[in-house]
């Protein structure tokens, strides 16, 4: 299943969020955001990619 690509800006923001979460030893967090007049629940969970799958992840971005 192919998922739409995120913009570079969004990827950079997610990378910053990931760094902040790891610095505080968090692997999962939840918050609420407002968008288009509605409130959304956002859950972020960091799941490490096993070493044997890294090549597949890199290929997905090529």
MIVEX-578055 format. One record per residue (C-alpha): x, y, z; residue number from 1; residue in one letter. Coordinates in nm, 4 decimals. Layout:
<nodes>
<node><x>X</x><y>Y</y><z>Z</z><num>NUM</num><residuo>a</residuo></node>
...
</nodes>
This chain:
<nodes>
<node><x>0.0000</x><y>0.0000</y><z>0.0000</z><num>1</num><residuo>x</residuo></node>
<node><x>0.1546</x><y>0.3307</y><z>-0.1117</z><num>2</num><residuo>x</residuo></node>
<node><x>0.1062</x><y>0.6273</y><z>0.1182</z><num>3</num><residuo>x</residuo></node>
<node><x>0.1326</x><y>0.9873</y><z>-0.0024</z><num>4</num><residuo>x</residuo></node>
<node><x>0.4702</x><y>1.1508</y><z>0.0623</z><num>5</num><residuo>x</residuo></node>
<node><x>0.4998</x><y>1.4185</y><z>0.3270</z><num>6</num><residuo>x</residuo></node>
<node><x>0.6513</x><y>1.7553</y><z>0.2430</z><num>7</num><residuo>x</residuo></node>
<node><x>1.0134</x><y>1.8179</y><z>0.3397</z><num>8</num><residuo>x</residuo></node>
<node><x>0.8874</x><y>2.0769</y><z>0.5891</z><num>9</num><residuo>x</residuo></node>
<node><x>0.6644</x><y>1.8185</y><z>0.7600</z><num>10</num><residuo>x</residuo></node>
<node><x>0.9438</x><y>1.5591</y><z>0.7659</z><num>11</num><residuo>x</residuo></node>
<node><x>1.1777</x><y>1.8117</y><z>0.9290</z><num>12</num><residuo>x</residuo></node>
<node><x>0.9121</x><y>1.8976</y><z>1.1898</z><num>13</num><residuo>x</residuo></node>
<node><x>0.8583</x><y>1.5294</y><z>1.2669</z><num>14</num><residuo>x</residuo></node>
<node><x>1.2347</x><y>1.4806</y><z>1.2988</z><num>15</num><residuo>x</residuo></node>
<node><x>1.2493</x><y>1.7661</y><z>1.5533</z><num>16</num><residuo>x</residuo></node>
<node><x>0.9567</x><y>1.6135</y><z>1.7439</z><num>17</num><residuo>x</residuo></node>
<node><x>1.1294</x><y>1.2742</y><z>1.7430</z><num>18</num><residuo>x</residuo></node>
<node><x>1.4507</x><y>1.4225</y><z>1.8821</z><num>19</num><residuo>x</residuo></node>
<node><x>1.2586</x><y>1.6011</y><z>2.1579</z><num>20</num><residuo>x</residuo></node>
<node><x>1.0706</x><y>1.2844</y><z>2.2483</z><num>21</num><residuo>x</residuo></node>
<node><x>1.3886</x><y>1.0761</y><z>2.2613</z><num>22</num><residuo>x</residuo></node>
<node><x>1.5649</x><y>1.3400</y><z>2.4733</z><num>23</num><residuo>x</residuo></node>
<node><x>1.2881</x><y>1.2971</y><z>2.7337</z><num>24</num><residuo>x</residuo></node>
<node><x>1.2800</x><y>0.9166</y><z>2.6981</z><num>25</num><residuo>x</residuo></node>
<node><x>0.9303</x><y>0.9194</y><z>2.5478</z><num>26</num><residuo>x</residuo></node>
<node><x>0.8356</x><y>0.6684</y><z>2.2791</z><num>27</num><residuo>x</residuo></node>
<node><x>0.4660</x><y>0.7558</y><z>2.2705</z><num>28</num><residuo>x</residuo></node>
<node><x>0.2725</x><y>1.0779</y><z>2.3222</z><num>29</num><residuo>x</residuo></node>
<node><x>-0.0733</x><y>1.2164</y><z>2.2581</z><num>30</num><residuo>x</residuo></node>
<node><x>-0.2040</x><y>1.5692</y><z>2.2128</z><num>31</num><residuo>x</residuo></node>
<node><x>-0.4882</x><y>1.7605</y><z>2.0519</z><num>32</num><residuo>x</residuo></node>
<node><x>-0.4660</x><y>2.0061</y><z>1.7612</z><num>33</num><residuo>x</residuo></node>
<node><x>-0.7065</x><y>2.2361</y><z>1.5838</z><num>34</num><residuo>x</residuo></node>
<node><x>-0.7407</x><y>2.2137</y><z>1.2056</z><num>35</num><residuo>x</residuo></node>
<node><x>-1.0122</x><y>2.3320</y><z>0.9684</z><num>36</num><residuo>x</residuo></node>
<node><x>-1.2386</x><y>2.4205</y><z>1.2586</z><num>37</num><residuo>x</residuo></node>
<node><x>-1.2209</x><y>2.0785</y><z>1.4250</z><num>38</num><residuo>x</residuo></node>
<node><x>-1.0203</x><y>1.9323</y><z>1.7116</z><num>39</num><residuo>x</residuo></node>
<node><x>-0.8146</x><y>1.6242</y><z>1.6310</z><num>40</num><residuo>x</residuo></node>
<node><x>-0.6433</x><y>1.3793</y><z>1.8624</z><num>41</num><residuo>x</residuo></node>
<node><x>-0.2870</x><y>1.3088</y><z>1.7534</z><num>42</num><residuo>x</residuo></node>
<node><x>-0.0936</x><y>1.0055</y><z>1.8738</z><num>43</num><residuo>x</residuo></node>
<node><x>0.2758</x><y>0.9684</y><z>1.7925</z><num>44</num><residuo>x</residuo></node>
<node><x>0.4543</x><y>0.6417</y><z>1.8594</z><num>45</num><residuo>x</residuo></node>
<node><x>0.8203</x><y>0.5858</y><z>1.7832</z><num>46</num><residuo>x</residuo></node>
<node><x>0.8935</x><y>0.2328</y><z>1.6698</z><num>47</num><residuo>x</residuo></node>
<node><x>1.2545</x><y>0.1495</y><z>1.5795</z><num>48</num><residuo>x</residuo></node>
<node><x>1.3078</x><y>-0.0100</y><z>1.2394</z><num>49</num><residuo>x</residuo></node>
<node><x>1.4864</x><y>-0.3459</y><z>1.2711</z><num>50</num><residuo>x</residuo></node>
<node><x>1.8321</x><y>-0.3418</y><z>1.1050</z><num>51</num><residuo>x</residuo></node>
<node><x>1.7274</x><y>-0.6034</y><z>0.8479</z><num>52</num><residuo>x</residuo></node>
<node><x>1.4488</x><y>-0.3706</y><z>0.7220</z><num>53</num><residuo>x</residuo></node>
<node><x>1.6574</x><y>-0.0531</y><z>0.6807</z><num>54</num><residuo>x</residuo></node>
<node><x>1.7335</x><y>-0.1226</y><z>0.3119</z><num>55</num><residuo>x</residuo></node>
<node><x>1.3597</x><y>-0.1547</y><z>0.2418</z><num>56</num><residuo>x</residuo></node>
<node><x>1.2912</x><y>0.1763</y><z>0.4173</z><num>57</num><residuo>x</residuo></node>
<node><x>1.5599</x><y>0.3530</y><z>0.2142</z><num>58</num><residuo>x</residuo></node>
<node><x>1.4263</x><y>0.2056</y><z>-0.1112</z><num>59</num><residuo>x</residuo></node>
<node><x>1.0780</x><y>0.3351</y><z>-0.0272</z><num>60</num><residuo>x</residuo></node>
<node><x>1.2154</x><y>0.6916</y><z>-0.0380</z><num>61</num><residuo>x</residuo></node>
<node><x>1.3947</x><y>0.6571</y><z>-0.3723</z><num>62</num><residuo>x</residuo></node>
</nodes>
